[in-house]
Amino acid sequence: SRLGQHLGVDAPHVVGRLRGGAACDVFWLELDRGGGTESVVLKTFPAHMAVSAGFEWAALKTAVLAPIPTPEPLAFDRSGAWFETPSIVMSRLPGSPVWEPADVAEWTRQLAATLAGVHAAATGCVPESMSRPAIWDRWTPTELPTAVVDGVRSALARLAGSGWERGLCHGDFHPGNVLFGQFAVTGVVDWVSARWGPVLSDLARCRCALAIWPGGDAPGQLLEHYVAVTNRSLAGLDYWDVRSGALSVEHGGGWVAMYRDLDVAVDETLIRDRSRAFMHEALRRARLL
């Protein structure tokens, strides 16, 4: 009722929970606008993620400038007046994530074209929150095998240098955050990690995600398609791949709930094993192993 009052409508009807929100609760709501029904998404954040809610609100307002479909930000309750926790209301996009593609080549082509669209956004000035330090600037590996620690630290040191091509980065671009319709991508969601940063970091993040699932040559196919549509230099990508693989080795176990919520047959062992293999291959290419 409080949300409806804020939006100028009767109390919204809850259609159901949307799957895949690992840290937040996400719901599909319908609003009666008199002349018709409007579908929106309500995302509520735990109290300890109040700052993240602000990050996503700012990012959503920036992402709409990208040449790809993104949710339109509609309302933001920073104080928790509606549900006693920070909340965002945004437009609902059609489609759903695809984790078992019938045609991996076409699937990776569309993922690559969408990621290139994110990076091509002509955003101008970005909010200060989207210039915050990235995780590779403040992360130190603590659980990696001794044999690879020095190589990973060397890669992280290379990433700290300047000169990387920068642009709008989603920050967590993987198949679970990309919606597909029957024939094409219909939207990109979950912009809480977005920032203005090195675009190769986004590419490496997605490559590592594809190495975890579905595996095989999916990371390589994504790379080929991305190069084809951007003609972008890949100098230094190996270091970003090392960073993405190492992060997944240490923290990927926390993603199991998200995969299971989306009916993807992934467990902690598979995540760590495939992330480790992806990291090792990147270390070899970078001559750090």
ChimeraX commands (.cxc) that place a marker at each C-alpha (Angstrom):
marker #1 position 0.00,0.00,0.00 radius 0.5
marker #1 position 2.84,2.40,0.80 radius 0.5
marker #1 position 4.53,1.63,-2.51 radius 0.5
marker #1 position 1.27,2.05,-4.40 radius 0.5
marker #1 position 0.70,5.42,-2.75 radius 0.5
marker #1 position 4.16,6.54,-3.79 radius 0.5
marker #1 position 3.54,5.47,-7.40 radius 0.5
marker #1 position 0.05,6.95,-7.48 radius 0.5
marker #1 position -1.76,3.63,-7.96 radius 0.5
marker #1 position -3.68,1.11,-5.88 radius 0.5
marker #1 position -1.66,-1.47,-3.97 radius 0.5
marker #1 position 0.34,-3.45,-6.56 radius 0.5
marker #1 position -0.49,-7.09,-7.21 radius 0.5
marker #1 position 2.37,-9.50,-6.51 radius 0.5
marker #1 position 2.65,-11.92,-9.42 radius 0.5
marker #1 position 5.53,-13.84,-7.89 radius 0.5
marker #1 position 9.17,-13.97,-6.96 radius 0.5
marker #1 position 11.74,-13.79,-9.74 radius 0.5
marker #1 position 14.51,-16.35,-9.46 radius 0.5
marker #1 position 18.25,-15.75,-9.35 radius 0.5
marker #1 position 18.51,-12.89,-6.85 radius 0.5
marker #1 position 21.23,-14.34,-4.61 radius 0.5
marker #1 position 21.68,-11.39,-2.24 radius 0.5
marker #1 position 18.35,-9.58,-2.74 radius 0.5
marker #1 position 14.69,-10.45,-3.03 radius 0.5
marker #1 position 13.22,-9.70,-6.46 radius 0.5
marker #1 position 9.48,-9.69,-7.24 radius 0.5
marker #1 position 7.31,-9.25,-10.31 radius 0.5
marker #1 position 4.51,-6.78,-9.59 radius 0.5
marker #1 position 1.59,-5.55,-11.67 radius 0.5
marker #1 position 0.30,-1.99,-11.38 radius 0.5
marker #1 position -3.23,-0.99,-12.37 radius 0.5
marker #1 position -2.83,2.28,-14.22 radius 0.5
marker #1 position -6.53,2.57,-15.06 radius 0.5
marker #1 position -5.98,2.35,-18.77 radius 0.5
marker #1 position -4.06,-0.90,-18.47 radius 0.5
marker #1 position -1.68,-3.03,-16.46 radius 0.5
marker #1 position 2.01,-2.20,-16.10 radius 0.5
marker #1 position 4.53,-4.88,-15.15 radius 0.5
marker #1 position 7.39,-3.78,-12.90 radius 0.5
marker #1 position 10.11,-5.38,-10.80 radius 0.5
marker #1 position 10.62,-4.70,-7.10 radius 0.5
marker #1 position 14.10,-5.36,-5.74 radius 0.5
marker #1 position 14.57,-5.18,-1.98 radius 0.5
marker #1 position 18.03,-5.04,-0.43 radius 0.5
marker #1 position 19.09,-6.31,3.02 radius 0.5
marker #1 position 19.78,-3.46,5.43 radius 0.5
marker #1 position 23.54,-4.05,5.25 radius 0.5
marker #1 position 23.39,-3.50,1.46 radius 0.5
marker #1 position 21.88,-0.02,1.63 radius 0.5
marker #1 position 24.94,1.45,-0.07 radius 0.5
marker #1 position 24.69,-1.14,-2.85 radius 0.5
marker #1 position 21.08,-0.10,-3.45 radius 0.5
marker #1 position 22.31,3.43,-4.10 radius 0.5
marker #1 position 24.98,2.09,-6.44 radius 0.5
marker #1 position 22.41,0.19,-8.49 radius 0.5
marker #1 position 20.00,3.12,-8.69 radius 0.5
marker #1 position 22.75,5.37,-10.06 radius 0.5
marker #1 position 23.89,2.64,-12.45 radius 0.5
marker #1 position 20.37,2.02,-13.78 radius 0.5
marker #1 position 20.01,5.71,-14.59 radius 0.5
marker #1 position 23.30,5.51,-16.50 radius 0.5
marker #1 position 22.69,2.14,-18.19 radius 0.5
marker #1 position 19.60,3.39,-20.02 radius 0.5
marker #1 position 22.03,5.36,-22.23 radius 0.5
marker #1 position 23.55,2.12,-23.56 radius 0.5
marker #1 position 22.36,0.79,-26.96 radius 0.5
marker #1 position 20.91,-2.34,-25.33 radius 0.5
marker #1 position 17.63,-2.99,-23.46 radius 0.5
marker #1 position 17.97,-2.23,-19.74 radius 0.5
marker #1 position 15.37,-1.77,-16.98 radius 0.5
marker #1 position 14.01,1.74,-16.62 radius 0.5
marker #1 position 14.48,3.00,-13.04 radius 0.5
marker #1 position 11.08,4.09,-11.71 radius 0.5
marker #1 position 11.34,4.66,-7.95 radius 0.5
marker #1 position 13.93,4.38,-5.19 radius 0.5
marker #1 position 13.29,4.13,-1.46 radius 0.5
marker #1 position 16.68,4.71,0.13 radius 0.5
marker #1 position 15.36,4.98,3.70 radius 0.5
marker #1 position 13.24,1.81,3.81 radius 0.5
marker #1 position 9.90,3.61,4.22 radius 0.5
marker #1 position 8.01,1.07,2.07 radius 0.5
marker #1 position 9.34,-2.27,3.35 radius 0.5
marker #1 position 11.71,-1.27,6.17 radius 0.5
marker #1 position 14.64,-1.99,3.85 radius 0.5
marker #1 position 16.03,-0.14,0.80 radius 0.5
marker #1 position 14.07,-0.90,-2.38 radius 0.5
marker #1 position 14.13,-0.13,-6.10 radius 0.5
marker #1 position 11.25,-0.34,-8.57 radius 0.5
marker #1 position 12.13,-0.71,-12.25 radius 0.5
marker #1 position 10.39,-1.70,-15.46 radius 0.5
marker #1 position 10.11,-5.42,-16.13 radius 0.5
marker #1 position 11.84,-6.71,-19.25 radius 0.5
marker #1 position 10.59,-9.82,-21.09 radius 0.5
marker #1 position 12.64,-12.97,-21.42 radius 0.5
marker #1 position 14.69,-15.14,-19.10 radius 0.5
marker #1 position 18.31,-16.33,-18.73 radius 0.5
marker #1 position 19.54,-19.16,-20.95 radius 0.5
marker #1 position 21.99,-21.63,-19.43 radius 0.5
marker #1 position 21.54,-24.60,-21.78 radius 0.5
marker #1 position 21.83,-23.08,-25.27 radius 0.5
marker #1 position 20.87,-25.26,-28.21 radius 0.5
marker #1 position 23.39,-23.37,-30.35 radius 0.5
marker #1 position 26.44,-22.29,-28.32 radius 0.5
marker #1 position 27.92,-20.31,-31.22 radius 0.5
marker #1 position 24.80,-18.18,-31.66 radius 0.5
marker #1 position 24.35,-17.82,-27.90 radius 0.5
marker #1 position 27.91,-16.58,-27.40 radius 0.5
marker #1 position 27.54,-14.29,-30.43 radius 0.5
marker #1 position 24.56,-12.60,-28.85 radius 0.5
marker #1 position 26.27,-12.38,-25.46 radius 0.5
marker #1 position 29.31,-10.79,-27.11 radius 0.5
marker #1 position 27.24,-8.29,-29.08 radius 0.5
marker #1 position 25.35,-7.32,-25.92 radius 0.5
marker #1 position 28.54,-6.88,-23.91 radius 0.5
marker #1 position 29.97,-4.74,-26.71 radius 0.5
marker #1 position 26.81,-2.64,-26.52 radius 0.5
marker #1 position 27.37,-2.04,-22.81 radius 0.5
marker #1 position 30.92,-0.90,-23.51 radius 0.5
marker #1 position 29.79,1.35,-26.37 radius 0.5
marker #1 position 27.51,3.45,-24.17 radius 0.5
marker #1 position 28.08,7.16,-24.70 radius 0.5
marker #1 position 27.52,8.09,-21.07 radius 0.5
marker #1 position 29.50,11.32,-20.72 radius 0.5
marker #1 position 29.92,12.05,-17.02 radius 0.5
marker #1 position 29.11,9.15,-14.73 radius 0.5
marker #1 position 27.94,9.36,-11.10 radius 0.5
marker #1 position 30.69,9.49,-8.50 radius 0.5
marker #1 position 29.58,6.12,-7.13 radius 0.5
marker #1 position 30.44,4.51,-10.47 radius 0.5
marker #1 position 34.04,5.69,-10.16 radius 0.5
marker #1 position 34.58,3.84,-6.88 radius 0.5
marker #1 position 37.61,1.54,-6.62 radius 0.5
marker #1 position 37.10,-1.85,-8.21 radius 0.5
marker #1 position 37.63,-5.16,-6.41 radius 0.5
marker #1 position 41.00,-5.81,-8.09 radius 0.5
marker #1 position 42.29,-2.62,-6.43 radius 0.5
marker #1 position 41.57,-3.89,-2.93 radius 0.5
marker #1 position 41.63,-7.70,-3.14 radius 0.5
marker #1 position 44.53,-9.84,-1.99 radius 0.5
marker #1 position 44.42,-13.61,-2.58 radius 0.5
marker #1 position 44.44,-15.57,0.68 radius 0.5
marker #1 position 43.33,-19.11,-0.24 radius 0.5
marker #1 position 45.17,-19.88,-3.47 radius 0.5
marker #1 position 47.71,-22.71,-3.73 radius 0.5
marker #1 position 51.29,-21.60,-3.07 radius 0.5
marker #1 position 52.33,-22.61,-6.59 radius 0.5
marker #1 position 50.17,-19.92,-8.22 radius 0.5
marker #1 position 50.11,-17.11,-5.63 radius 0.5
marker #1 position 53.15,-15.28,-7.00 radius 0.5
marker #1 position 51.82,-15.43,-10.54 radius 0.5
marker #1 position 48.41,-14.14,-9.50 radius 0.5
marker #1 position 49.97,-11.30,-7.53 radius 0.5
marker #1 position 52.10,-10.39,-10.53 radius 0.5
marker #1 position 48.97,-10.26,-12.70 radius 0.5
marker #1 position 47.18,-8.08,-10.16 radius 0.5
marker #1 position 50.17,-5.73,-10.09 radius 0.5
marker #1 position 49.92,-5.36,-13.89 radius 0.5
marker #1 position 46.23,-4.49,-13.56 radius 0.5
marker #1 position 47.03,-1.65,-11.17 radius 0.5
marker #1 position 48.75,0.24,-13.98 radius 0.5
marker #1 position 47.05,2.92,-16.05 radius 0.5
marker #1 position 46.40,2.91,-19.77 radius 0.5
marker #1 position 43.52,0.43,-19.91 radius 0.5
marker #1 position 40.72,1.33,-22.32 radius 0.5
marker #1 position 37.79,2.33,-20.15 radius 0.5
marker #1 position 34.05,2.44,-20.63 radius 0.5
marker #1 position 30.77,1.51,-18.99 radius 0.5
marker #1 position 31.24,-1.91,-17.37 radius 0.5
marker #1 position 28.40,-4.05,-16.07 radius 0.5
marker #1 position 30.71,-5.54,-13.45 radius 0.5
marker #1 position 28.95,-8.91,-13.26 radius 0.5
marker #1 position 28.16,-9.80,-16.86 radius 0.5
marker #1 position 27.29,-13.49,-17.05 radius 0.5
marker #1 position 24.42,-15.54,-18.54 radius 0.5
marker #1 position 22.32,-15.24,-15.38 radius 0.5
marker #1 position 22.08,-11.46,-15.87 radius 0.5
marker #1 position 21.19,-11.55,-19.57 radius 0.5
marker #1 position 17.57,-12.13,-20.65 radius 0.5
marker #1 position 16.71,-13.89,-23.90 radius 0.5
marker #1 position 13.45,-13.99,-25.80 radius 0.5
marker #1 position 12.71,-16.52,-28.51 radius 0.5
marker #1 position 15.28,-15.15,-30.93 radius 0.5
marker #1 position 17.39,-12.45,-29.29 radius 0.5
marker #1 position 18.59,-10.77,-26.12 radius 0.5
marker #1 position 15.77,-8.82,-24.48 radius 0.5
marker #1 position 17.66,-7.17,-21.64 radius 0.5
marker #1 position 20.53,-6.98,-19.17 radius 0.5
marker #1 position 19.74,-6.82,-15.45 radius 0.5
marker #1 position 21.46,-6.59,-12.03 radius 0.5
marker #1 position 23.54,-3.43,-12.41 radius 0.5
marker #1 position 24.65,-3.18,-8.78 radius 0.5
marker #1 position 28.32,-3.78,-9.66 radius 0.5
marker #1 position 28.42,-1.44,-12.65 radius 0.5
marker #1 position 31.16,1.17,-12.88 radius 0.5
marker #1 position 33.29,3.13,-15.31 radius 0.5
marker #1 position 36.34,0.93,-15.72 radius 0.5
marker #1 position 38.58,-1.19,-17.96 radius 0.5
marker #1 position 36.34,-2.93,-20.48 radius 0.5
marker #1 position 38.59,-6.02,-20.60 radius 0.5
marker #1 position 37.65,-6.68,-16.97 radius 0.5
marker #1 position 34.04,-7.23,-18.07 radius 0.5
marker #1 position 35.08,-9.51,-20.90 radius 0.5
marker #1 position 37.26,-11.61,-18.59 radius 0.5
marker #1 position 34.46,-11.89,-16.02 radius 0.5
marker #1 position 32.10,-13.30,-18.62 radius 0.5
marker #1 position 34.76,-15.63,-20.06 radius 0.5
marker #1 position 35.36,-17.12,-16.61 radius 0.5
marker #1 position 31.61,-17.51,-16.05 radius 0.5
marker #1 position 31.34,-19.43,-19.33 radius 0.5
marker #1 position 34.31,-21.59,-18.33 radius 0.5
marker #1 position 32.32,-22.59,-15.25 radius 0.5
marker #1 position 29.16,-23.20,-17.26 radius 0.5
marker #1 position 28.62,-24.51,-19.87 radius 0.5
marker #1 position 32.40,-24.93,-20.18 radius 0.5
marker #1 position 34.07,-26.30,-23.27 radius 0.5
marker #1 position 34.91,-23.74,-25.94 radius 0.5
marker #1 position 32.28,-21.21,-24.87 radius 0.5
marker #1 position 34.87,-18.71,-23.47 radius 0.5
marker #1 position 36.85,-18.87,-26.70 radius 0.5
marker #1 position 33.78,-18.41,-28.87 radius 0.5
marker #1 position 32.70,-15.40,-26.81 radius 0.5
marker #1 position 36.14,-13.86,-27.37 radius 0.5
marker #1 position 36.05,-14.43,-31.12 radius 0.5
marker #1 position 32.62,-12.83,-31.45 radius 0.5
marker #1 position 33.55,-9.89,-29.22 radius 0.5
marker #1 position 36.64,-9.12,-31.31 radius 0.5
marker #1 position 34.59,-9.38,-34.50 radius 0.5
marker #1 position 32.11,-6.72,-33.40 radius 0.5
marker #1 position 34.52,-4.35,-31.63 radius 0.5
marker #1 position 37.92,-4.74,-33.31 radius 0.5
marker #1 position 39.27,-3.94,-29.83 radius 0.5
marker #1 position 42.83,-4.72,-28.75 radius 0.5
marker #1 position 43.06,-7.66,-26.38 radius 0.5
marker #1 position 46.50,-6.72,-25.05 radius 0.5
marker #1 position 46.51,-7.55,-21.35 radius 0.5
marker #1 position 43.40,-9.75,-21.38 radius 0.5
marker #1 position 45.42,-12.64,-19.94 radius 0.5
marker #1 position 45.96,-10.67,-16.71 radius 0.5
marker #1 position 42.25,-9.94,-16.42 radius 0.5
marker #1 position 41.51,-13.63,-17.02 radius 0.5
marker #1 position 43.92,-14.52,-14.20 radius 0.5
marker #1 position 42.15,-12.13,-11.86 radius 0.5
marker #1 position 38.67,-13.44,-12.77 radius 0.5
marker #1 position 39.76,-17.06,-12.38 radius 0.5
marker #1 position 41.47,-16.43,-9.04 radius 0.5
marker #1 position 38.46,-14.58,-7.65 radius 0.5
marker #1 position 36.20,-17.44,-8.69 radius 0.5
marker #1 position 38.49,-20.01,-7.07 radius 0.5
marker #1 position 38.32,-18.15,-3.75 radius 0.5
marker #1 position 34.73,-16.90,-3.78 radius 0.5
marker #1 position 32.85,-19.06,-6.30 radius 0.5
marker #1 position 31.51,-21.35,-3.62 radius 0.5
marker #1 position 29.15,-18.56,-2.60 radius 0.5
marker #1 position 27.48,-18.66,-6.01 radius 0.5
marker #1 position 26.06,-22.18,-5.69 radius 0.5
marker #1 position 22.70,-20.93,-4.37 radius 0.5
marker #1 position 22.28,-18.65,-7.39 radius 0.5
marker #1 position 22.98,-21.50,-9.81 radius 0.5
marker #1 position 20.64,-23.87,-8.01 radius 0.5
marker #1 position 17.90,-21.24,-7.94 radius 0.5
marker #1 position 18.15,-21.16,-11.73 radius 0.5
marker #1 position 18.18,-24.97,-12.05 radius 0.5
marker #1 position 21.81,-25.13,-13.19 radius 0.5
marker #1 position 23.56,-28.31,-12.10 radius 0.5
marker #1 position 26.63,-26.64,-10.58 radius 0.5
marker #1 position 28.21,-27.37,-7.22 radius 0.5
marker #1 position 31.14,-25.86,-5.32 radius 0.5
marker #1 position 33.61,-28.47,-6.56 radius 0.5
marker #1 position 32.77,-27.86,-10.21 radius 0.5
marker #1 position 33.05,-24.08,-9.76 radius 0.5
marker #1 position 36.45,-24.32,-8.13 radius 0.5
marker #1 position 37.83,-26.94,-10.53 radius 0.5
marker #1 position 36.80,-25.12,-13.69 radius 0.5
marker #1 position 37.82,-21.72,-12.29 radius 0.5
marker #1 position 41.22,-23.15,-11.36 radius 0.5
marker #1 position 41.70,-24.57,-14.86 radius 0.5
marker #1 position 40.72,-21.22,-16.41 radius 0.5
marker #1 position 43.15,-19.39,-14.10 radius 0.5
marker #1 position 46.01,-21.81,-14.81 radius 0.5
marker #1 position 45.56,-21.46,-18.56 radius 0.5
marker #1 position 45.62,-17.67,-18.27 radius 0.5
marker #1 position 48.75,-17.80,-16.10 radius 0.5
marker #1 position 50.45,-19.95,-18.74 radius 0.5
marker #1 position 49.49,-17.57,-21.57 radius 0.5
marker #1 position 50.80,-14.66,-19.51 radius 0.5
marker #1 position 54.02,-16.63,-18.76 radius 0.5
marker #1 position 53.41,-16.33,-15.04 radius 0.5
marker #1 position 53.32,-20.06,-14.33 radius 0.5
marker link #1:1,2 radius 0.2
marker link #1:2,3 radius 0.2
marker link #1:3,4 radius 0.2
marker link #1:4,5 radius 0.2
marker link #1:5,6 radius 0.2
marker link #1:6,7 radius 0.2
marker link #1:7,8 radius 0.2
marker link #1:8,9 radius 0.2
marker link #1:9,10 radius 0.2
marker link #1:10,11 radius 0.2
marker link #1:11,12 radius 0.2
marker link #1:12,13 radius 0.2
marker link #1:13,14 radius 0.2
marker link #1:14,15 radius 0.2
marker link #1:15,16 radius 0.2
marker link #1:16,17 radius 0.2
marker link #1:17,18 radius 0.2
marker link #1:18,19 radius 0.2
marker link #1:19,20 radius 0.2
marker link #1:20,21 radius 0.2
marker link #1:21,22 radius 0.2
marker link #1:22,23 radius 0.2
marker link #1:23,24 radius 0.2
marker link #1:24,25 radius 0.2
marker link #1:25,26 radius 0.2
marker link #1:26,27 radius 0.2
marker link #1:27,28 radius 0.2
marker link #1:28,29 radius 0.2
marker link #1:29,30 radius 0.2
marker link #1:30,31 radius 0.2
marker link #1:31,32 radius 0.2
marker link #1:32,33 radius 0.2
marker link #1:33,34 radius 0.2
marker link #1:34,35 radius 0.2
marker link #1:35,36 radius 0.2
marker link #1:36,37 radius 0.2
marker link #1:37,38 radius 0.2
marker link #1:38,39 radius 0.2
marker link #1:39,40 radius 0.2
marker link #1:40,41 radius 0.2
marker link #1:41,42 radius 0.2
marker link #1:42,43 radius 0.2
marker link #1:43,44 radius 0.2
marker link #1:44,45 radius 0.2
marker link #1:45,46 radius 0.2
marker link #1:46,47 radius 0.2
marker link #1:47,48 radius 0.2
marker link #1:48,49 radius 0.2
marker link #1:49,50 radius 0.2
marker link #1:50,51 radius 0.2
marker link #1:51,52 radius 0.2
marker link #1:52,53 radius 0.2
marker link #1:53,54 radius 0.2
marker link #1:54,55 radius 0.2
marker link #1:55,56 radius 0.2
marker link #1:56,57 radius 0.2
marker link #1:57,58 radius 0.2
marker link #1:58,59 radius 0.2
marker link #1:59,60 radius 0.2
marker link #1:60,61 radius 0.2
marker link #1:61,62 radius 0.2
marker link #1:62,63 radius 0.2
marker link #1:63,64 radius 0.2
marker link #1:64,65 radius 0.2
marker link #1:65,66 radius 0.2
marker link #1:66,67 radius 0.2
marker link #1:67,68 radius 0.2
marker link #1:68,69 radius 0.2
marker link #1:69,70 radius 0.2
marker link #1:70,71 radius 0.2
marker link #1:71,72 radius 0.2
marker link #1:72,73 radius 0.2
marker link #1:73,74 radius 0.2
marker link #1:74,75 radius 0.2
marker link #1:75,76 radius 0.2
marker link #1:76,77 radius 0.2
marker link #1:77,78 radius 0.2
marker link #1:78,79 radius 0.2
marker link #1:79,80 radius 0.2
marker link #1:80,81 radius 0.2
marker link #1:81,82 radius 0.2
marker link #1:82,83 radius 0.2
marker link #1:83,84 radius 0.2
marker link #1:84,85 radius 0.2
marker link #1:85,86 radius 0.2
marker link #1:86,87 radius 0.2
marker link #1:87,88 radius 0.2
marker link #1:88,89 radius 0.2
marker link #1:89,90 radius 0.2
marker link #1:90,91 radius 0.2
marker link #1:91,92 radius 0.2
marker link #1:92,93 radius 0.2
marker link #1:93,94 radius 0.2
marker link #1:94,95 radius 0.2
marker link #1:95,96 radius 0.2
marker link #1:96,97 radius 0.2
marker link #1:97,98 radius 0.2
marker link #1:98,99 radius 0.2
marker link #1:99,100 radius 0.2
marker link #1:100,101 radius 0.2
marker link #1:101,102 radius 0.2
marker link #1:102,103 radius 0.2
marker link #1:103,104 radius 0.2
marker link #1:104,105 radius 0.2
marker link #1:105,106 radius 0.2
marker link #1:106,107 radius 0.2
marker link #1:107,108 radius 0.2
marker link #1:108,109 radius 0.2
marker link #1:109,110 radius 0.2
marker link #1:110,111 radius 0.2
marker link #1:111,112 radius 0.2
marker link #1:112,113 radius 0.2
marker link #1:113,114 radius 0.2
marker link #1:114,115 radius 0.2
marker link #1:115,116 radius 0.2
marker link #1:116,117 radius 0.2
marker link #1:117,118 radius 0.2
marker link #1:118,119 radius 0.2
marker link #1:119,120 radius 0.2
marker link #1:120,121 radius 0.2
marker link #1:121,122 radius 0.2
marker link #1:122,123 radius 0.2
marker link #1:123,124 radius 0.2
marker link #1:124,125 radius 0.2
marker link #1:125,126 radius 0.2
marker link #1:126,127 radius 0.2
marker link #1:127,128 radius 0.2
marker link #1:128,129 radius 0.2
marker link #1:129,130 radius 0.2
marker link #1:130,131 radius 0.2
marker link #1:131,132 radius 0.2
marker link #1:132,133 radius 0.2
marker link #1:133,134 radius 0.2
marker link #1:134,135 radius 0.2
marker link #1:135,136 radius 0.2
marker link #1:136,137 radius 0.2
marker link #1:137,138 radius 0.2
marker link #1:138,139 radius 0.2
marker link #1:139,140 radius 0.2
marker link #1:140,141 radius 0.2
marker link #1:141,142 radius 0.2
marker link #1:142,143 radius 0.2
marker link #1:143,144 radius 0.2
marker link #1:144,145 radius 0.2
marker link #1:145,146 radius 0.2
marker link #1:146,147 radius 0.2
marker link #1:147,148 radius 0.2
marker link #1:148,149 radius 0.2
marker link #1:149,150 radius 0.2
marker link #1:150,151 radius 0.2
marker link #1:151,152 radius 0.2
marker link #1:152,153 radius 0.2
marker link #1:153,154 radius 0.2
marker link #1:154,155 radius 0.2
marker link #1:155,156 radius 0.2
marker link #1:156,157 radius 0.2
marker link #1:157,158 radius 0.2
marker link #1:158,159 radius 0.2
marker link #1:159,160 radius 0.2
marker link #1:160,161 radius 0.2
marker link #1:161,162 radius 0.2
marker link #1:162,163 radius 0.2
marker link #1:163,164 radius 0.2
marker link #1:164,165 radius 0.2
marker link #1:165,166 radius 0.2
marker link #1:166,167 radius 0.2
marker link #1:167,168 radius 0.2
marker link #1:168,169 radius 0.2
marker link #1:169,170 radius 0.2
marker link #1:170,171 radius 0.2
marker link #1:171,172 radius 0.2
marker link #1:172,173 radius 0.2
marker link #1:173,174 radius 0.2
marker link #1:174,175 radius 0.2
marker link #1:175,176 radius 0.2
marker link #1:176,177 radius 0.2
marker link #1:177,178 radius 0.2
marker link #1:178,179 radius 0.2
marker link #1:179,180 radius 0.2
marker link #1:180,181 radius 0.2
marker link #1:181,182 radius 0.2
marker link #1:182,183 radius 0.2
marker link #1:183,184 radius 0.2
marker link #1:184,185 radius 0.2
marker link #1:185,186 radius 0.2
marker link #1:186,187 radius 0.2
marker link #1:187,188 radius 0.2
marker link #1:188,189 radius 0.2
marker link #1:189,190 radius 0.2
marker link #1:190,191 radius 0.2
marker link #1:191,192 radius 0.2
marker link #1:192,193 radius 0.2
marker link #1:193,194 radius 0.2
marker link #1:194,195 radius 0.2
marker link #1:195,196 radius 0.2
marker link #1:196,197 radius 0.2
marker link #1:197,198 radius 0.2
marker link #1:198,199 radius 0.2
marker link #1:199,200 radius 0.2
marker link #1:200,201 radius 0.2
marker link #1:201,202 radius 0.2
marker link #1:202,203 radius 0.2
marker link #1:203,204 radius 0.2
marker link #1:204,205 radius 0.2
marker link #1:205,206 radius 0.2
marker link #1:206,207 radius 0.2
marker link #1:207,208 radius 0.2
marker link #1:208,209 radius 0.2
marker link #1:209,210 radius 0.2
marker link #1:210,211 radius 0.2
marker link #1:211,212 radius 0.2
marker link #1:212,213 radius 0.2
marker link #1:213,214 radius 0.2
marker link #1:214,215 radius 0.2
marker link #1:215,216 radius 0.2
marker link #1:216,217 radius 0.2
marker link #1:217,218 radius 0.2
marker link #1:218,219 radius 0.2
marker link #1:219,220 radius 0.2
marker link #1:220,221 radius 0.2
marker link #1:221,222 radius 0.2
marker link #1:222,223 radius 0.2
marker link #1:223,224 radius 0.2
marker link #1:224,225 radius 0.2
marker link #1:225,226 radius 0.2
marker link #1:226,227 radius 0.2
marker link #1:227,228 radius 0.2
marker link #1:228,229 radius 0.2
marker link #1:229,230 radius 0.2
marker link #1:230,231 radius 0.2
marker link #1:231,232 radius 0.2
marker link #1:232,233 radius 0.2
marker link #1:233,234 radius 0.2
marker link #1:234,235 radius 0.2
marker link #1:235,236 radius 0.2
marker link #1:236,237 radius 0.2
marker link #1:237,238 radius 0.2
marker link #1:238,239 radius 0.2
marker link #1:239,240 radius 0.2
marker link #1:240,241 radius 0.2
marker link #1:241,242 radius 0.2
marker link #1:242,243 radius 0.2
marker link #1:243,244 radius 0.2
marker link #1:244,245 radius 0.2
marker link #1:245,246 radius 0.2
marker link #1:246,247 radius 0.2
marker link #1:247,248 radius 0.2
marker link #1:248,249 radius 0.2
marker link #1:249,250 radius 0.2
marker link #1:250,251 radius 0.2
marker link #1:251,252 radius 0.2
marker link #1:252,253 radius 0.2
marker link #1:253,254 radius 0.2
marker link #1:254,255 radius 0.2
marker link #1:255,256 radius 0.2
marker link #1:256,257 radius 0.2
marker link #1:257,258 radius 0.2
marker link #1:258,259 radius 0.2
marker link #1:259,260 radius 0.2
marker link #1:260,261 radius 0.2
marker link #1:261,262 radius 0.2
marker link #1:262,263 radius 0.2
marker link #1:263,264 radius 0.2
marker link #1:264,265 radius 0.2
marker link #1:265,266 radius 0.2
marker link #1:266,267 radius 0.2
marker link #1:267,268 radius 0.2
marker link #1:268,269 radius 0.2
marker link #1:269,270 radius 0.2
marker link #1:270,271 radius 0.2
marker link #1:271,272 radius 0.2
marker link #1:272,273 radius 0.2
marker link #1:273,274 radius 0.2
marker link #1:274,275 radius 0.2
marker link #1:275,276 radius 0.2
marker link #1:276,277 radius 0.2
marker link #1:277,278 radius 0.2
marker link #1:278,279 radius 0.2
marker link #1:279,280 radius 0.2
marker link #1:280,281 radius 0.2
marker link #1:281,282 radius 0.2
marker link #1:282,283 radius 0.2
marker link #1:283,284 radius 0.2
marker link #1:284,285 radius 0.2
marker link #1:285,286 radius 0.2
marker link #1:286,287 radius 0.2
marker link #1:287,288 radius 0.2
marker link #1:288,289 radius 0.2
view
